[in-house]
Amino acid sequence: MVARAPRKRMYRTMQGRMVDIEKLRAANESVQAVGNMNVNARGDVLGPGGAVVTAKETVIKKYYEQPKGMVSDTPIRGKTMPAPKQEPMKTVQKMTPVSTKPAPKKVVAPKPAPKVEAKPTETFKPKSESTGKKGIDAALDGLE
């Protein structure tokens, strides 16, 4: 079995030019990235003047060494929970019910609506009947 050389990632631009992305990334590793994180394109933390303060490998190592939280072997139901603190009992004075009669509801009768007589209106006659034009000619008559 023969091992193949890693294939280069070549991309064609809209203008037809071939671009090697991996070569472009390698050439710009030390350039400061855009943003407010103060890192270069590789991931190193930069200090004032663009000097490397912390290498990328150190940052990653510190991230993975940091504990994310302890996982408990016993489920929550199996754990004994501390009993809530109980306050001393207070004496409550009993109240005697007071009988009151509800106020009577006011009933308002609706007023009858006033009668309005309908007046006969003139029947609608389109302009096209009076001028003799029909269709699109009648619609375009007043536009000019």
NORJOLIN-V212170 format. One record per residue. N is the residue number from 1. RES is the residue in three letters. OMEGA is omega as a letter, one per 30 degrees, with the letter a starting at -180 (* if undefined). D_LAST is the distance of its C-alpha to the last C-alpha in Angstrom with 1 decimal. Layout:
n->{N:N}
res->{RES:RES}
omega->{OMEGA:OMEGA}
d_last->{D_LAST:D_LAST}
This chain:
n->{1:2:3:4:5:6:7:8:9:10:11:12:13:14:15:16:17:18:19:20:21:22:23:24:25:26:27:28:29:30:31:32:33:34:35:36:37:38:39:40:41:42:43:44:45:46:47:48:49:50:51:52:53:54:55:56:57:58:59:60:61:62:63:64:65:66:67:68:69:70:71:72:73:74:75:76:77:78:79:80:81:82:83:84:85:86:87:88:89:90:91:92:93:94:95:96:97:98:99:100:101:102:103:104:105:106:107:108:109:110:111:112:113:114:115:116:117:118:119:120:121:122:123:124:125:126:127:128:129:130:131:132:133:134:135:136:137:138:139:140:141:142:143:144}
res->{MET:VAL:ALA:ARG:ALA:PRO:ARG:LYS:ARG:MET:TYR:ARG:THR:MET:GLN:GLY:ARG:MET:VAL:ASP:ILE:GLU:LYS:LEU:ARG:ALA:ALA:ASN:GLU:SER:VAL:GLN:ALA:VAL:GLY:ASN:MET:ASN:VAL:ASN:ALA:ARG:GLY:ASP:VAL:LEU:GLY:PRO:GLY:GLY:ALA:VAL:VAL:THR:ALA:LYS:GLU:THR:VAL:ILE:LYS:LYS:TYR:TYR:GLU:GLN:PRO:LYS:GLY:MET:VAL:SER:ASP:THR:PRO:ILE:ARG:GLY:LYS:THR:MET:PRO:ALA:PRO:LYS:GLN:GLU:PRO:MET:LYS:THR:VAL:GLN:LYS:MET:THR:PRO:VAL:SER:THR:LYS:PRO:ALA:PRO:LYS:LYS:VAL:VAL:ALA:PRO:LYS:PRO:ALA:PRO:LYS:VAL:GLU:ALA:LYS:PRO:THR:GLU:THR:PHE:LYS:PRO:LYS:SER:GLU:SER:THR:GLY:LYS:LYS:GLY:ILE:ASP:ALA:ALA:LEU:ASP:GLY:LEU:GLU}
omega->{a:l:l:l:l:a:l:l:a:a:l:l:l:a:l:l:l:a:l:a:a:l:l:l:a:a:a:a:a:a:a:a:l:l:a:a:a:l:l:a:l:a:l:l:a:l:l:l:l:l:a:l:a:a:a:a:l:a:a:l:l:a:a:l:a:a:a:a:a:l:a:l:a:l:a:a:a:a:l:a:l:a:l:l:l:l:l:a:l:l:a:a:a:l:l:a:l:a:l:l:l:a:l:a:l:l:a:l:l:l:l:a:l:a:l:l:l:l:l:l:l:l:a:l:l:a:a:l:a:a:l:l:l:l:a:l:l:a:a:a:a:a:l:*}
d_last->{85.8:84.1:82.1:78.7:77.4:74.6:71.2:69.1:65.6:63.4:59.6:57.0:54.2:50.5:51.4:54.3:57.2:60.1:61.1:64.4:63.7:67.4:68.2:65.3:66.5:70.1:69.1:67.3:69.7:70.8:67.3:66.4:63.9:60.7:60.9:63.3:66.2:68.1:68.9:68.6:67.0:70.3:70.7:73.4:73.2:72.8:74.3:73.6:73.0:72.2:75.8:76.5:78.1:78.3:78.1:75.8:79.0:80.4:77.1:77.0:80.7:80.5:77.5:79.4:82.7:81.1:81.8:78.8:80.8:83.9:83.7:86.3:88.4:88.8:86.0:84.8:86.4:89.8:89.8:91.4:89.2:90.7:90.9:88.6:90.4:91.2:91.2:94.0:93.5:92.5:93.7:90.9:91.5:90.7:88.5:89.2:86.2:85.1:84.0:80.9:79.0:75.3:73.3:72.0:68.2:66.1:64.2:61.2:59.9:56.2:54.7:53.0:49.3:48.2:46.9:43.4:42.5:39.2:37.2:35.5:31.7:29.4:28.3:24.8:22.8:19.4:16.7:16.8:20.4:19.8:17.1:18.9:16.2:17.5:16.9:13.9:12.3:12.7:11.4:8.1:7.9:6.5:3.8:0.0}
